[in-house]
């Protein structure tokens, strides 16, 4: 391990113990045994901020052993007892918000204000599910069987494997883990290799909160190796994954033999529809906010901006004006709106999408890449004249590249919006209630936000349709991903049984 680098990072934290460079299994900080390790870089500077071990296969299975042993006692706790431990975890997340945000900015690149917001957002799921765990009610069923009582109870499904992405390295863990743990399930978290330190800080705080050993585990290693082990392991009863649709399909296939409960939050290709009655400036500023959150590296980012032809030109002017005001730079610096992309490959993909669009007739309104402050940065880019045959129309760009297309009427824009394999989120901006209702009902997306960029939070059943995933996270349904329904029939002694 590069201890010099870890000490340098530690000096930036009020509590240096939150920066960990080991896996966390069965309540213990764990080294790799094969000598393999991975450097983690600050995407803004390219500097190595730490190293993480790659665990061997038997160490991954040891995490399953630990979770299996912990399950017996964790599920036996009363729901209010689990709630108390989760609320203690929530309090520690809030108390250490600044350190958690600093770690996140260093490993992921997002500006500090955005990182602070993610800590708040992530903590809110811990609090939400701590309380929801006390409301996993069963049902009483009116009996059709003489002298019998019928009903259901909810029981934890078992060990849950959670594979999480780098764009929201803290909140994607808490949204899954808090639901599973509140339900009575121990978890094994596999964070993205680019952003492991947020997950490890969560483990440190979970331990301080009194979460028993084996209930919250963090394993590190080569992604394909780890996922194959977790998918093939029959004792792992649930798998939750957030990431690309391509990887989600592979995990679904790998989990088939063990018939796991699988929930997937996959890619997005969100349309942002602007009606003819909207103020072009108001709508354009909202579209900029929807497009460039997390530097465009967000499954909810507005990928296809569809503007009524009557206000298209004015909308483009205001969009370009607002986009030009965005500041790109190191997320640790003040007044920065957009940080770097996660790595150089992401920059190359963004450039390829822009080049493809230009080659097929799109117009570059703005986006001078010579102004980028580093090799992992991509300047906000605006394209007009985007059409169906371009990559930007069909692919999730995951970059600060905005494409605008004009449309003529509601029927056309509905067809355009639905012209994608994805179905996660969509935005509608219009004040016409008839148009809102017509378009909202016709859109083939799991979530639709009307006249608001912000749409997520703990009470929300987050998830998509089509190739954007399976299941929901958050809301009153999020905990159901980690619960089984057990039916019971209680017959009176001495009664005649029947089918």
C-alpha positions as CSV (number, residue, x, y, z in Angstrom):
1,X,0.0,0.0,0.0
2,X,1.2,3.5,-0.7
3,X,1.1,4.9,2.8
4,X,2.5,8.3,1.8
5,X,-0.5,9.0,-0.4
6,X,-2.9,7.7,2.2
7,X,-1.4,10.1,4.8
8,X,-1.7,13.0,2.4
9,X,-5.4,12.3,1.8
10,X,-5.9,11.7,5.6
11,X,-4.7,15.2,6.3
12,X,-7.8,16.5,4.3
13,X,-10.2,14.7,6.7
14,X,-11.4,15.6,10.1
15,X,-11.5,11.9,10.9
16,X,-8.7,10.1,9.0
17,X,-10.1,6.7,10.0
18,X,-12.8,7.2,7.4
19,X,-10.2,6.6,4.6
20,X,-9.7,2.9,4.4
21,X,-7.6,0.8,1.9
22,X,-8.8,-2.7,2.8
23,X,-11.9,-4.8,2.2
24,X,-14.3,-5.2,5.0
25,X,-15.5,-8.8,5.8
26,X,-17.1,-10.1,8.9
27,X,-16.3,-6.9,10.9
28,X,-12.6,-7.1,10.0
29,X,-10.5,-5.0,7.7
30,X,-9.1,-7.5,5.2
31,X,-6.0,-7.6,3.0
32,X,-5.8,-9.4,-0.3
33,X,-3.8,-12.7,-0.1
34,X,-2.6,-12.8,-3.7
35,X,-0.7,-9.6,-3.7
36,X,-3.0,-8.0,-6.3
37,X,-4.1,-4.5,-5.8
38,X,-5.6,-1.6,-7.8
39,X,-4.6,2.0,-7.8
40,X,-7.5,4.5,-7.4
41,X,-7.0,7.9,-9.1
42,X,-8.4,11.3,-8.7
43,X,-10.0,11.8,-12.2
44,X,-9.4,15.6,-12.0
45,X,-5.7,15.3,-11.6
46,X,-4.8,11.7,-12.5
47,X,-2.9,11.4,-9.1
48,X,-3.2,8.2,-7.2
49,X,-5.1,8.7,-4.0
50,X,-4.9,5.2,-2.7
51,X,-4.9,1.5,-3.4
52,X,-7.3,-1.3,-2.8
53,X,-6.7,-5.1,-2.6
54,X,-8.2,-7.6,-4.9
55,X,-9.6,-10.4,-2.9
56,X,-9.1,-14.0,-3.8
57,X,-12.1,-16.3,-4.6
58,X,-12.1,-17.9,-1.2
59,X,-12.1,-14.5,0.5
60,X,-15.3,-13.6,-1.4
61,X,-16.8,-16.8,-0.3
62,X,-15.7,-16.0,3.2
63,X,-17.9,-12.9,3.0
64,X,-20.8,-15.2,2.1
65,X,-19.9,-17.4,5.1
66,X,-19.9,-14.3,7.4
67,X,-23.2,-13.0,6.0
68,X,-24.8,-16.5,6.4
69,X,-23.7,-16.6,10.1
70,X,-24.9,-13.1,10.7
71,X,-28.3,-13.7,9.1
72,X,-29.4,-16.0,11.9
73,X,-29.1,-13.2,14.5
74,X,-29.9,-10.1,12.4
75,X,-33.2,-11.5,11.2
76,X,-34.1,-12.5,14.7
77,X,-33.9,-8.9,16.0
78,X,-37.1,-7.0,16.3
79,X,-37.8,-4.6,13.5
80,X,-37.5,-1.7,16.0
81,X,-34.1,-3.0,17.1
82,X,-32.8,-3.0,13.5
83,X,-34.3,0.5,13.1
84,X,-32.3,1.8,16.1
85,X,-29.0,0.6,14.6
86,X,-29.8,2.0,11.1
87,X,-30.8,5.4,12.7
88,X,-27.4,5.4,14.5
89,X,-25.8,4.8,11.1
90,X,-27.8,7.7,9.6
91,X,-26.7,10.0,12.4
92,X,-23.1,9.2,11.8
93,X,-23.5,9.8,8.0
94,X,-24.8,13.2,8.8
95,X,-22.2,14.0,11.4
96,X,-19.4,13.1,8.9
97,X,-20.9,14.7,5.9
98,X,-17.9,16.9,5.1
99,X,-15.4,14.1,5.2
100,X,-17.6,11.8,3.2
101,X,-18.1,14.5,0.5
102,X,-14.3,15.1,0.4
103,X,-13.6,11.4,-0.2
104,X,-16.3,11.3,-2.9
105,X,-15.0,14.3,-4.8
106,X,-11.5,12.9,-4.7
107,X,-12.4,9.5,-6.1
108,X,-15.4,10.5,-8.4
109,X,-14.7,14.1,-9.3
110,X,-18.0,15.7,-8.7
111,X,-18.0,19.2,-7.2
112,X,-18.0,19.3,-3.4
113,X,-21.5,20.9,-3.2
114,X,-22.9,18.0,-5.3
115,X,-21.0,15.5,-3.1
116,X,-22.5,17.0,0.0
117,X,-25.9,16.7,-1.6
118,X,-25.3,13.1,-2.3
119,X,-24.3,12.3,1.3
120,X,-27.6,13.9,2.4
121,X,-29.5,12.0,-0.3
122,X,-27.8,8.7,0.6
123,X,-28.4,9.2,4.3
124,X,-32.1,9.9,3.7
125,X,-32.6,6.3,2.4
126,X,-31.1,4.9,5.6
127,X,-33.6,6.9,7.7
128,X,-36.5,6.0,5.4
129,X,-35.9,2.3,5.4
130,X,-35.1,2.2,9.1
131,X,-38.7,3.3,9.6
132,X,-40.1,1.2,6.7
133,X,-38.7,-1.9,8.3
134,X,-41.3,-1.5,11.1
135,X,-44.1,-1.5,8.5
136,X,-43.5,-4.8,6.6
137,X,-47.0,-5.9,7.4
138,X,-48.6,-9.2,6.5
139,X,-52.3,-9.7,5.8
140,X,-55.3,-11.4,7.2
141,X,-57.2,-13.4,4.6
142,X,-60.9,-14.0,5.0
143,X,-61.0,-17.8,5.2
144,X,-62.9,-20.0,2.8
145,X,-61.8,-23.0,4.9
146,X,-64.1,-23.9,7.9
147,X,-62.5,-23.3,11.3
148,X,-59.2,-22.0,9.9
149,X,-57.3,-18.7,10.0
150,X,-55.5,-17.6,6.9
151,X,-52.9,-14.9,6.4
152,X,-49.4,-13.9,5.3
153,X,-46.2,-12.7,7.0
154,X,-43.2,-11.1,5.4
155,X,-39.8,-12.6,6.0
156,X,-36.3,-11.6,4.8
157,X,-35.2,-13.3,1.6
158,X,-31.6,-13.9,2.8
159,X,-28.1,-12.6,1.8
160,X,-28.2,-9.8,-0.7
161,X,-25.4,-9.0,-3.1
162,X,-25.2,-5.3,-4.1
163,X,-23.1,-4.3,-7.1
164,X,-23.0,-0.5,-7.4
165,X,-21.6,2.1,-9.9
166,X,-19.1,4.9,-9.7
167,X,-21.4,7.9,-10.5
168,X,-23.2,7.9,-7.1
169,X,-20.7,5.9,-5.0
170,X,-22.5,6.4,-1.7
171,X,-26.2,6.8,-2.4
172,X,-26.5,3.8,-4.7
173,X,-25.2,1.7,-1.8
174,X,-27.4,3.2,1.0
175,X,-30.5,3.0,-1.2
176,X,-30.0,-0.8,-1.6
177,X,-28.3,-1.7,1.7
178,X,-30.7,0.2,4.0
179,X,-33.7,-1.6,2.4
180,X,-32.1,-5.0,2.6
181,X,-30.8,-4.5,6.2
182,X,-34.1,-3.1,7.4
183,X,-35.8,-6.2,6.0
184,X,-33.4,-8.4,8.0
185,X,-31.0,-9.3,5.2
186,X,-27.2,-9.1,5.5
187,X,-25.4,-7.5,2.5
188,X,-22.3,-8.0,0.5
189,X,-21.4,-4.8,-1.3
190,X,-19.2,-4.8,-4.4
191,X,-18.5,-1.1,-5.2
192,X,-17.0,0.1,-8.5
193,X,-13.2,-0.1,-8.6
194,X,-13.0,3.6,-9.5
195,X,-14.8,4.7,-6.3
196,X,-14.3,2.2,-3.5
197,X,-13.5,4.6,-0.7
198,X,-17.0,5.9,-0.1
199,X,-18.2,2.3,0.4
200,X,-15.4,1.6,2.9
201,X,-16.2,4.8,4.8
202,X,-19.8,3.5,5.0
203,X,-18.4,0.3,6.5
204,X,-16.4,2.2,9.1
205,X,-19.5,4.1,10.1
206,X,-21.7,1.0,10.1
207,X,-19.4,-0.6,12.6
208,X,-19.5,2.5,14.8
209,X,-23.3,2.4,14.6
210,X,-23.4,-1.1,16.1
211,X,-24.2,-3.0,12.9
212,X,-23.1,-6.5,13.8
213,X,-20.1,-8.2,12.1
214,X,-21.2,-9.9,8.9
215,X,-24.3,-7.8,8.3
216,X,-22.5,-5.2,6.1
217,X,-19.5,-6.5,4.1
218,X,-17.5,-4.7,1.3
219,X,-15.6,-6.9,-1.1
220,X,-13.1,-5.7,-3.7
221,X,-11.7,-7.3,-6.7
222,X,-11.8,-7.8,-10.5
223,X,-15.5,-7.1,-11.3
224,X,-16.1,-10.2,-13.6
225,X,-14.5,-12.6,-11.0
226,X,-16.5,-11.2,-8.1
227,X,-19.8,-11.0,-9.9
228,X,-19.5,-14.6,-11.2
229,X,-18.9,-15.9,-7.6
230,X,-21.8,-13.9,-6.1
231,X,-24.2,-14.9,-8.9
232,X,-23.2,-18.6,-8.7
233,X,-23.4,-18.7,-4.9
234,X,-26.7,-20.3,-4.0
235,X,-26.7,-18.9,-0.5
236,X,-26.9,-15.4,-2.0
237,X,-30.7,-15.1,-2.5
238,X,-31.0,-11.6,-3.9
239,X,-28.9,-9.5,-6.3
240,X,-29.3,-5.8,-6.9
241,X,-27.3,-4.1,-9.6
242,X,-27.1,-0.5,-10.9
243,X,-25.1,0.0,-14.1
244,X,-25.2,-0.5,-17.8
245,X,-27.9,-2.6,-19.5
246,X,-25.1,-4.8,-21.1
247,X,-23.8,-5.8,-17.7
248,X,-27.2,-6.1,-16.3
249,X,-28.2,-8.7,-18.9
250,X,-25.0,-10.7,-18.1
251,X,-25.8,-10.7,-14.4
252,X,-29.3,-11.8,-15.0
253,X,-28.0,-14.7,-17.1
254,X,-25.5,-15.7,-14.4
255,X,-28.1,-15.6,-11.7
256,X,-30.5,-17.9,-13.5
257,X,-29.1,-21.2,-12.3
258,X,-29.6,-20.2,-8.6
259,X,-33.0,-18.6,-9.2
260,X,-32.1,-15.4,-7.4
261,X,-34.3,-12.4,-6.7
262,X,-32.8,-10.0,-9.1
263,X,-33.4,-6.2,-9.3
264,X,-31.7,-4.1,-11.9
265,X,-31.4,-0.3,-12.4
266,X,-29.9,0.0,-15.8
267,X,-29.3,2.5,-18.6
268,X,-31.4,5.5,-19.4
269,X,-32.0,7.7,-22.5
270,X,-34.3,10.4,-21.1
271,X,-36.3,12.6,-23.4
272,X,-36.8,16.2,-22.3
273,X,-40.0,17.4,-24.0
274,X,-40.7,21.1,-24.3
275,X,-44.3,22.2,-25.3
276,X,-45.1,25.2,-27.5
277,X,-46.7,27.1,-24.5
278,X,-43.5,27.2,-22.5
279,X,-41.3,30.2,-21.8
280,X,-38.2,29.2,-23.9
281,X,-35.8,30.7,-21.3
282,X,-37.4,29.0,-18.4
283,X,-37.4,25.6,-20.2
284,X,-33.9,26.0,-21.5
285,X,-32.4,26.7,-18.0
286,X,-34.3,23.7,-16.7
287,X,-33.0,21.5,-19.5
288,X,-29.4,22.6,-18.8
289,X,-29.9,21.5,-15.1
290,X,-31.4,18.2,-16.2
291,X,-28.6,17.5,-18.8
292,X,-25.4,18.5,-16.9
293,X,-26.0,17.1,-13.4
294,X,-23.0,15.0,-12.4
295,X,-21.3,16.2,-15.7
296,X,-23.9,14.3,-17.6
297,X,-22.9,11.0,-15.9
298,X,-26.3,10.3,-14.6
299,X,-28.9,7.8,-15.8
300,X,-31.6,10.5,-15.3
301,X,-29.7,13.0,-17.5
302,X,-31.7,14.5,-20.3
303,X,-30.2,12.9,-23.4
304,X,-32.7,13.8,-26.1
305,X,-34.1,17.4,-25.8
306,X,-37.2,17.6,-27.9
307,X,-38.4,21.2,-28.5
308,X,-41.5,22.4,-30.3
309,X,-40.6,24.0,-33.6
310,X,-42.3,27.2,-32.8
311,X,-39.9,28.0,-29.9
312,X,-36.9,25.9,-31.0
313,X,-34.5,28.7,-32.1
314,X,-35.1,30.9,-29.0
315,X,-34.8,27.8,-26.8
316,X,-31.4,27.0,-28.3
317,X,-30.1,30.6,-27.8
318,X,-31.1,30.5,-24.1
319,X,-29.7,27.0,-23.6
320,X,-26.3,28.0,-25.1
321,X,-26.3,31.1,-22.9
322,X,-26.9,29.1,-19.7
323,X,-24.5,26.4,-20.7
324,X,-21.7,28.9,-21.4
325,X,-22.1,30.1,-17.8
326,X,-21.1,26.7,-16.4
327,X,-17.7,26.5,-14.8
328,X,-15.6,23.3,-15.5
329,X,-12.8,22.3,-13.1
330,X,-11.6,20.4,-10.2
331,X,-14.5,19.6,-7.8
332,X,-12.4,20.7,-4.8
333,X,-12.3,24.2,-6.1
334,X,-15.1,26.7,-5.3
335,X,-17.6,27.9,-7.9
336,X,-17.2,24.7,-10.1
337,X,-20.3,23.4,-11.7
338,X,-18.9,20.4,-13.7
339,X,-16.1,18.1,-12.6
340,X,-14.2,15.7,-14.8
341,X,-15.5,12.5,-16.4
342,X,-14.6,9.4,-14.6
343,X,-11.7,8.4,-16.9
344,X,-10.1,8.9,-20.3
345,X,-12.3,6.3,-21.9
346,X,-15.4,8.3,-21.0
347,X,-13.9,11.3,-22.7
348,X,-13.1,9.3,-25.9
349,X,-16.7,8.0,-25.9
350,X,-18.1,11.5,-25.7
351,X,-15.9,12.7,-28.5
352,X,-16.9,9.8,-30.7
353,X,-20.6,10.5,-30.1
354,X,-20.1,14.2,-31.1
355,X,-18.0,13.2,-34.2
356,X,-20.7,10.8,-35.3
357,X,-23.4,13.4,-35.0
358,X,-21.4,16.0,-36.9
359,X,-20.6,13.5,-39.6
360,X,-24.3,12.8,-40.1
361,X,-25.4,16.4,-40.3
362,X,-25.8,17.8,-36.8
363,X,-24.6,21.4,-36.0
364,X,-22.1,22.1,-33.3
365,X,-23.4,25.2,-31.5
366,X,-20.9,25.2,-28.6
367,X,-18.3,22.9,-27.2
368,X,-14.6,23.9,-27.6
369,X,-12.6,21.0,-26.2
370,X,-9.3,22.9,-26.4
371,X,-10.6,24.7,-23.3
372,X,-10.8,21.5,-21.2
373,X,-8.6,22.0,-18.0
374,X,-7.3,18.4,-18.1
375,X,-7.3,15.1,-20.0
376,X,-10.4,13.7,-18.2
377,X,-12.5,16.8,-18.8
378,X,-15.1,17.3,-21.5
379,X,-16.4,20.8,-22.1
380,X,-20.2,21.1,-22.2
381,X,-21.3,20.6,-25.8
382,X,-24.5,21.5,-27.6
383,X,-25.7,19.9,-30.9
384,X,-28.7,20.8,-32.9
385,X,-30.3,18.9,-35.8
386,X,-30.0,15.6,-34.0
387,X,-31.7,12.8,-35.9
388,X,-32.6,9.1,-35.4
389,X,-29.6,7.7,-37.2
390,X,-27.1,9.3,-34.8
391,X,-25.4,7.5,-31.8
392,X,-26.5,10.4,-29.6
393,X,-30.1,9.4,-30.2
394,X,-29.8,5.8,-29.3
395,X,-26.9,5.5,-26.8
396,X,-26.7,6.7,-23.3
397,X,-23.9,9.3,-23.7
398,X,-23.1,9.6,-19.9
399,X,-21.3,12.9,-20.8
400,X,-22.0,16.6,-21.0
401,X,-23.2,16.4,-24.6
402,X,-26.7,17.8,-25.3
403,X,-28.6,17.1,-28.4
404,X,-31.7,19.2,-29.5
405,X,-34.3,18.2,-32.0
406,X,-37.4,20.1,-33.2
407,X,-40.8,18.4,-33.4
408,X,-44.2,19.5,-34.9
409,X,-47.0,18.1,-32.7
410,X,-47.7,15.9,-29.6
411,X,-48.2,12.7,-31.5
412,X,-44.8,13.1,-33.2
413,X,-43.0,13.9,-30.0
414,X,-44.5,10.9,-28.2
415,X,-43.2,8.6,-31.0
416,X,-39.8,10.3,-30.9
417,X,-39.5,10.0,-27.1
418,X,-40.4,6.3,-27.1
419,X,-38.0,5.6,-29.9
420,X,-35.4,3.9,-27.6
421,X,-34.9,0.5,-25.9
422,X,-34.6,2.3,-22.6
423,X,-37.4,3.4,-20.3
424,X,-36.1,4.9,-17.1
425,X,-37.1,8.6,-16.9
426,X,-38.6,11.3,-19.0
427,X,-39.3,15.0,-18.5
428,X,-42.2,17.1,-19.8
429,X,-42.3,20.9,-19.7
430,X,-45.7,22.4,-20.5
431,X,-48.5,24.1,-18.7
432,X,-51.3,22.6,-20.7
433,X,-52.9,20.0,-18.5
434,X,-54.4,18.1,-21.5
435,X,-51.0,17.9,-23.1
436,X,-49.4,16.8,-19.8
437,X,-51.9,14.0,-19.3
438,X,-51.8,12.8,-22.9
439,X,-48.0,12.7,-23.1
440,X,-47.4,11.4,-19.6
441,X,-49.7,8.4,-20.1
442,X,-48.2,7.6,-23.5
443,X,-44.6,7.7,-22.5
444,X,-43.0,4.2,-22.1
445,X,-40.9,5.2,-19.0
446,X,-41.0,4.2,-15.4
447,X,-40.7,7.7,-14.1
448,X,-42.1,11.0,-15.6
449,X,-41.3,14.4,-14.2
450,X,-43.5,17.3,-15.2
451,X,-42.1,20.9,-14.9
452,X,-39.5,19.8,-12.4
453,X,-35.9,18.6,-12.8
454,X,-35.8,17.0,-9.3
455,X,-37.8,13.8,-9.2
456,X,-36.1,11.4,-6.8
457,X,-35.9,10.8,-3.1
458,X,-36.7,8.2,-0.4
459,X,-40.5,8.1,-0.9
460,X,-40.1,7.5,-4.7
461,X,-40.3,4.1,-6.3
462,X,-37.2,4.5,-8.5
463,X,-36.9,2.3,-11.5
464,X,-37.6,1.8,-15.2
465,X,-39.2,-0.4,-17.8
466,X,-38.1,-2.0,-21.0
467,X,-34.3,-2.4,-21.0
468,X,-33.9,0.0,-18.1
469,X,-34.3,-2.6,-15.5
470,X,-36.4,-4.7,-13.1
471,X,-37.9,-3.8,-9.8
472,X,-38.0,-0.6,-7.8
473,X,-35.8,1.1,-5.2
474,X,-37.1,3.5,-2.6
475,X,-40.6,4.2,-1.6
476,X,-42.9,1.7,0.1
477,X,-42.0,-0.9,-2.5
478,X,-38.2,-0.8,-2.3
479,X,-38.0,-3.0,0.8
480,X,-40.2,-5.7,-1.0
481,X,-37.1,-6.6,-3.1
482,X,-35.7,-8.2,0.0
483,X,-38.8,-9.9,1.4
484,X,-40.6,-13.1,0.8
485,X,-44.3,-13.6,1.5
486,X,-45.1,-16.6,3.6
487,X,-48.7,-17.8,3.6
488,X,-50.1,-19.7,6.6
489,X,-53.3,-21.6,7.2
490,X,-54.1,-22.3,10.9
491,X,-56.7,-25.0,11.2
492,X,-58.5,-25.8,14.4
493,X,-57.5,-29.1,16.1
494,X,-59.9,-31.9,15.4
495,X,-61.3,-30.2,12.3
496,X,-61.5,-32.1,9.0
497,X,-58.8,-30.9,6.6
498,X,-59.4,-30.2,3.0
499,X,-57.7,-28.7,-0.1
